[in-house]
Structures are given as structure tokens and as C-alpha cells.
Amino acid sequence: MTGWIGISLGDVTGIGPEVALKTVAAEAGRDDAKYLFIGDEILLQRLNQKLALNLPLTRFADRPDGGRFFTSNPLSEPLPANLPAGSPLAAHAAVAALRDGGQRCLRGELDALVTAPVNKEAIIRAGNKFVGQTEFLSELAGTRRTAMMLLGTDAVGRWLRVALATVHISIKSVPEKLTAEKITLAIELAAQSCLDLGLLRAKIGVCGLNPHAGEGGEFGDEEITTIGPTIQAMQKRGFDVVGPLSGDTVFHYALQGDFDAVVAMYHDQGLAPLKAVAFDSGINWTLGLPFIRTSPDHGTAYNIADKGIANPGSMIAAIRLAKQLAKNKR
């Protein structure tokens, strides 16, 4: 049995509800998973009819025996119809759905949580302290030992898996905040992810920070002072890890199969190549949480919301990964 997959609807003025419904409709016949859509129930029912998906959605509180597709609104009132893009009401609802999904996972009610896209700017503008869904769920779970991994396949099915040592910080602050502890954690969690996926090995390539990995100190010394010594320490601990490697070549070799995962030093160093090869099927996986959390690797796409044309590819990949991890865990 696959178990329960929760889907927080994210910002409902974006494409999250649409790609969530399309994905579950497409996945319904593949296994016996049960799905809980967390967010505005009336909006979801209306969209289900508009897209002619005809999913038999049932309120979770009224769930019948044998049902598989459920809805639950963590808010006491439904959202108004036709909210403008980035509405504060939609932002508050997105945070409430995310919190509810995380709490259900912590209580053991869900086997995995898949989170639809939110708009950070809209959430902050609405008065919430918010860095990102990864950070929010980490705080909710009471852990700081988490890392973001982005993964996906290219056109011929080759996987690229990238864990990030630093995430949502400015480029100018990366050298200051890039510590041995953060690199160590990213390597540890990247190696664990390979085990969670059932891979035969966990060979990790680690990027340098500077061009050509610093050219022996000519373009910066972080490779000499921080990254290199950390890799050597991890090798002594038994990790199959190589680096620091030039960021302009390591991803090519990872696609060729030389590495099972790559640790990048900062956000765009890792995400630019990932999105180049898996733009429509990339997955965001939070490593280190006490529960499974994945997400599509795209934003709210306000410009195409409510038009019925959103591509569910990334959400399909995110839900399939969540189900795979849940099965492996069981």
C-alpha cells in the first residue's frame, strides 16, 4: 500500500490547485494511494468541474470507506471567489495549508507532503515572517539540519540531483556564510538521499565556489580554507565524495553518471544547470526533515492561472517521488 499523500494547495491565485488536480487525476490509476488536498474545498470543487476531471472529491471529515480523494480546509471560512493574483487572503491561506500539512505529517497522519507553489513576496507583504517553504517546515519540525535538493531527468532519462550548501541568501554574502558545517551537512544529506532512493552507491561531487575551483588560490581561497578540508574530513569518515570541482564541468559529469549527486555552494550554481535539463519535471525535495516533503520546481505562474493550460509535469514528478520515498520508507 502506498499510503496517504497530502497536497497543500499553495497560493490558490496561481496554478497550484490546477496542477495538483491534473496530477492526481493522471496518477489515480497507477496505485492505491490516498490523497488529501489541503486548502479551500469550494475552490477545488469548482476547478475540478471546470477542468472536467471529475475526481470524486470528498470532505475529509465525511470520508467514506473506500474513498481515495479528500479535501480539508484548515481555515474556518472559504476564500472569496476571483481573488486577485497575490492576494493577502490567498497568502494567509497558503501558509495555513502548509502548516496543517506539516503538522499532519508530524502526527503520522500523512506518509508524505507535496507542497504546491507559494509566493514569498505576497506572504511577507501579508504580514507573515517567511523565508521559504523549506525553512518554514524545518522550523515547524524543530530542526535546523535540513537541506534543499533539486532533482530531475533530462530528455533521455539521465538524473541530475543537486543539494545546496546555502540557499536563499545574496551572492555577496555566500563566502561569509559558507561554513564547513553547512558543507558537511549537505554532503551527509546528499549521501543519505541516495540511500533513501535505493541507489547502489552514493558518490557525491562537490562544487568549488570560485571559477575553476579557485585555480589554486588565484581566484579566491575558499576551496583551500574551507571546501577542500571539509571534503577531506568527509572522506576520512568514509563518504564517497570528490572535490572541490569546477562548477562549469561537474554537472556534465554527473549527467554522464560519474556522480549520484552534486553539492553546490549556492542557489543559482546548482539550480541553473538543473533547470536547464529538467525545467518541466524538476522536483524540490527537503532533505533532513522527519517526514517526506517534495514540491514542483516552479512558481505560481500567475500569468496562466485559471486558464487550464498549466503543465503538471513537475507536480507529477514531485508526487511520484513522494510515493516512491514513502514506499521505500515502509
KOLDO-69656 format. One line per field, with one value per residue (C-alpha): residue in one letter; x, y, z. Coordinates in Angstrom, 3 decimals, m for minus. Layout:
REM residues N
residuo	c(a/...)
x	c(X/...)
y	c(Y/...)
z	c(Z/...)
REM end
This chain:
REM residues 330
residuo	c(m/t/g/w/i/g/i/s/l/g/d/v/t/g/i/g/p/e/v/a/l/k/t/v/a/a/e/a/g/r/d/d/a/k/y/l/f/i/g/d/e/i/l/l/q/r/l/n/q/k/l/a/l/n/l/p/l/t/r/f/a/d/r/p/d/g/g/r/f/f/t/s/n/p/l/s/e/p/l/p/a/n/l/p/a/g/s/p/l/a/a/h/a/a/v/a/a/l/r/d/g/g/q/r/c/l/r/g/e/l/d/a/l/v/t/a/p/v/n/k/e/a/i/i/r/a/g/n/k/f/v/g/q/t/e/f/l/s/e/l/a/g/t/r/r/t/a/m/m/l/l/g/t/d/a/v/g/r/w/l/r/v/a/l/a/t/v/h/i/s/i/k/s/v/p/e/k/l/t/a/e/k/i/t/l/a/i/e/l/a/a/q/s/c/l/d/l/g/l/l/r/a/k/i/g/v/c/g/l/n/p/h/a/g/e/g/g/e/f/g/d/e/e/i/t/t/i/g/p/t/i/q/a/m/q/k/r/g/f/d/v/v/g/p/l/s/g/d/t/v/f/h/y/a/l/q/g/d/f/d/a/v/v/a/m/y/h/d/q/g/l/a/p/l/k/a/v/a/f/d/s/g/i/n/w/t/l/g/l/p/f/i/r/t/s/p/d/h/g/t/a/y/n/i/a/d/k/g/i/a/n/p/g/s/m/i/a/a/i/r/l/a/k/q/l/a/k/n/k/r)
x	c(0.000/1.311/m0.380/m1.549/m0.176/m1.035/m1.006/m1.016/m2.583/m0.167/m1.218/m4.645/m4.418/m1.619/m1.516/m1.028/m4.600/m4.760/m1.557/m2.451/m5.834/m4.430/m1.681/m3.937/m6.343/m3.443/m1.972/m5.225/m4.950/m1.258/m1.534/m3.750/m2.523/m4.974/m4.779/m5.664/m5.894/m5.254/m6.823/m10.055/m12.542/m15.085/m12.422/m11.113/m14.545/m15.233/m11.908/m12.486/m15.687/m14.164/m11.296/m13.770/m11.557/m14.490/m12.412/m14.778/m13.630/m14.986/m14.567/m12.062/m14.367/m17.049/m14.738/m16.481/m14.921/m13.075/m12.668/m9.308/m9.633/m10.287/m10.272/m9.704/m9.691/m7.616/m9.434/m12.922/m14.232/m13.916/m11.983/m13.878/m14.111/m11.951/m9.197/m6.533/m3.090/m1.011/m3.972/m3.186/m6.092/m4.582/m1.174/m2.576/m4.416/m1.214/0.636/m2.267/m2.329/1.440/1.313/m1.605/0.148/3.361/1.519/m0.378/2.936/4.422/1.384/1.797/m1.474/0.248/3.058/4.307/3.546/3.711/3.577/2.212/3.952/3.597/4.616/7.128/6.697/2.914/3.229/5.644/3.509/0.540/2.417/3.994/7.632/8.628/11.848/10.603/8.627/11.799/12.669/9.053/8.732/12.173/11.128/7.786/9.606/12.099/15.199/17.945/19.618/17.851/18.967/17.289/17.803/16.603/16.433/15.116/15.833/16.918/15.271/16.882/16.166/19.512/19.132/20.707/20.479/21.774/21.938/22.616/25.043/23.443/20.036/18.178/20.969/22.586/25.578/27.807/27.099/27.857/31.623/30.899/28.087/29.576/30.870/32.367/29.261/26.918/29.021/29.273/25.506/24.833/27.215/25.714/22.157/23.015/24.560/21.520/19.216/20.938/20.196/16.577/16.219/17.590/20.627/23.510/26.053/26.272/29.095/28.994/30.716/31.271/31.499/34.051/32.838/35.073/35.696/37.779/37.528/39.815/42.782/44.920/44.006/44.311/40.552/39.736/40.799/37.534/38.453/41.732/40.486/37.001/35.691/38.755/39.451/35.776/35.815/38.982/37.350/34.299/36.499/38.151/34.671/34.075/31.986/32.496/32.971/35.135/36.088/36.211/35.358/34.856/31.194/31.270/32.044/30.823/27.197/28.202/29.985/27.071/24.767/27.233/26.819/30.109/28.255/24.956/24.517/26.242/26.641/26.533/27.728/24.886/21.390/21.931/25.123/23.018/19.631/20.698/22.030/19.175/16.545/18.429/17.995/14.706/12.725/9.318/9.990/12.248/11.494/12.325/12.985/13.663/16.344/16.625/13.007/11.400/8.851/8.836/8.305/8.569/7.402/7.276/10.213/8.267/6.431/2.837/2.725/0.013/0.070/m1.510/m3.566/m7.215/m6.673/m6.464/m3.170/m0.653/1.795/1.561/4.866/6.801/3.947/3.623/7.339/7.057/4.137/5.760/8.933/6.906/5.147/8.432/10.050/7.000/7.101/10.833/10.351/7.601)
y	c(0.000/3.443/5.316/8.884/11.759/15.266/18.159/21.713/23.887/26.813/30.192/29.490/32.528/30.682/27.345/25.135/23.831/23.189/21.149/19.300/18.193/17.313/15.239/13.255/12.584/11.292/9.235/7.750/4.509/3.842/2.665/2.683/5.948/8.143/11.908/14.757/18.199/20.785/24.147/25.759/22.977/25.055/26.452/22.940/21.510/24.383/23.854/20.095/20.737/23.432/21.127/18.244/15.937/14.510/13.393/12.116/14.614/14.161/16.273/14.541/14.881/12.919/10.349/7.129/3.701/3.091/6.735/7.974/11.682/14.042/17.749/19.629/23.375/24.431/27.790/28.178/30.195/29.651/32.164/34.701/33.860/35.622/36.819/38.929/37.431/37.539/38.417/38.671/36.312/33.748/34.234/33.609/30.531/29.180/29.428/27.804/24.885/24.441/24.437/21.998/19.602/19.666/19.081/16.145/14.596/15.111/13.391/10.449/11.095/11.513/9.484/12.437/16.083/17.637/21.418/23.498/26.817/29.885/33.494/34.552/38.240/38.031/36.100/38.658/41.567/39.996/40.300/36.863/36.209/33.851/32.809/29.799/26.573/24.608/26.927/27.074/23.296/22.970/25.361/23.598/20.282/21.798/21.019/23.065/20.070/20.272/20.997/21.608/19.077/19.692/16.713/15.786/13.965/15.213/14.276/10.826/9.971/10.819/12.061/15.164/15.544/18.729/19.520/23.112/24.174/27.641/28.639/31.943/34.444/37.135/36.252/38.720/37.000/33.443/33.446/34.695/32.232/29.207/27.188/23.753/22.803/23.677/21.826/18.813/18.745/18.985/16.091/13.960/14.570/14.094/10.720/9.760/10.750/8.194/5.512/6.689/6.394/2.864/3.686/1.219/3.847/7.391/9.077/12.828/15.523/18.821/22.142/24.784/28.299/30.247/29.925/26.825/25.952/28.876/27.885/27.089/30.322/32.651/33.405/33.040/30.793/29.247/25.967/25.895/27.156/25.653/23.418/21.217/20.490/19.660/17.161/15.549/15.226/13.570/11.163/10.123/9.426/7.011/9.171/8.633/12.312/14.148/17.816/20.698/20.543/23.344/24.340/24.661/20.968/18.917/18.817/17.428/14.550/13.997/13.573/11.071/9.018/9.812/11.164/10.224/13.715/17.072/19.522/23.121/26.052/28.453/28.598/29.505/27.450/24.338/25.353/26.842/23.533/21.582/23.745/23.651/19.870/19.381/22.616/20.919/17.967/19.274/18.370/20.173/17.659/18.814/16.575/16.054/16.569/13.878/13.409/13.321/16.656/17.291/20.127/21.036/23.190/26.151/29.196/30.354/31.370/33.992/34.821/31.491/30.818/29.857/29.233/25.435/25.305/24.743/21.884/19.418/17.685/18.957/18.201/14.698/14.148/15.526/13.262/10.212/10.843/11.293/7.987/6.224/7.516/6.559/3.015/2.736/4.001/1.493)
z	c(0.000/m0.968/1.891/2.323/0.241/1.397/m1.066/0.256/m2.432/m2.089/m3.457/m4.943/m7.231/m9.019/m10.816/m7.730/m7.441/m11.192/m11.432/m8.223/m9.575/m13.009/m11.415/m9.097/m11.960/m14.046/m11.197/m9.875/m11.808/m11.113/m7.498/m4.414/m2.862/m0.992/m1.451/0.859/m0.769/1.951/1.168/0.050/m0.677/m2.614/m4.943/m5.551/m6.338/m8.724/m10.500/m10.644/m12.589/m14.802/m15.850/m16.365/m14.296/m12.340/m9.383/m6.655/m4.034/m0.515/2.589/4.853/7.850/5.953/4.403/3.383/3.447/0.208/m0.742/m2.023/m2.833/0.045/0.825/4.056/4.648/7.677/7.665/9.100/6.139/2.379/0.322/m1.803/m5.487/m8.090/m5.762/m7.490/m8.025/m4.866/m2.655/1.091/1.769/m0.588/1.044/4.529/3.250/1.674/4.994/6.843/4.390/4.646/8.440/8.505/6.129/8.131/11.396/9.923/8.838/12.295/13.819/11.433/9.596/6.213/4.662/2.629/1.924/m1.535/m1.477/m4.347/m5.110/m2.911/m3.465/m0.804/m1.537/m1.177/2.099/3.562/2.317/4.089/7.376/7.766/8.607/5.816/4.067/2.131/2.463/3.261/6.136/7.361/7.572/9.172/11.932/12.323/12.746/15.188/13.153/11.518/9.916/6.580/3.037/m0.291/m3.059/m6.610/m8.926/m12.329/m15.576/m18.957/m22.255/m22.294/m18.654/m17.040/m13.458/m12.005/m8.213/m6.609/m2.877/m1.823/0.910/1.080/m0.223/m0.052/0.575/m1.549/m3.712/m1.857/1.473/0.264/1.080/4.599/5.312/3.558/6.507/6.958/8.945/6.068/3.510/5.821/6.308/2.565/1.866/4.649/3.496/m0.195/0.634/2.735/m0.135/m2.353/0.242/0.559/m3.205/m3.156/m5.314/m5.405/m4.355/m3.018/m4.904/m4.312/m6.397/m4.580/m6.412/m5.686/m5.068/m7.418/m11.184/m11.943/m8.235/m7.443/m9.643/m6.613/m4.867/m7.856/m7.926/m4.234/m1.399/m0.115/m1.805/0.144/3.500/3.764/0.983/0.410/4.087/4.635/1.760/3.129/6.556/4.985/3.038/6.315/7.686/4.798/2.466/m1.270/m2.045/m4.604/m4.956/m4.956/m8.653/m11.129/m11.233/m15.032/m15.603/m12.624/m13.771/m17.147/m15.446/m13.096/m16.093/m17.518/m14.350/m12.630/m9.583/m7.981/m6.534/m6.591/m3.708/m4.942/m2.876/m3.604/m5.061/m8.708/m9.056/m8.543/m9.889/m13.218/m14.616/m13.024/m14.677/m17.962/m18.147/m16.245/m16.438/m16.774/m14.475/m11.705/m8.084/m4.862/m2.055/1.506/2.968/6.713/7.761/9.958/7.160/3.363/1.620/m2.102/m4.327/m8.010/m9.014/m10.391/m9.143/m9.007/m12.705/m12.160/m15.883/m16.846/m13.708/m14.214/m17.942/m17.744/m19.660/m16.831/m17.405/m14.476/m15.344/m12.345/m9.936/m11.392/m10.788/m7.236/m6.328/m7.883/m5.886/m2.699/m3.301/m4.092/m0.912/1.138/m0.240/0.415/3.961/4.634)
REM end
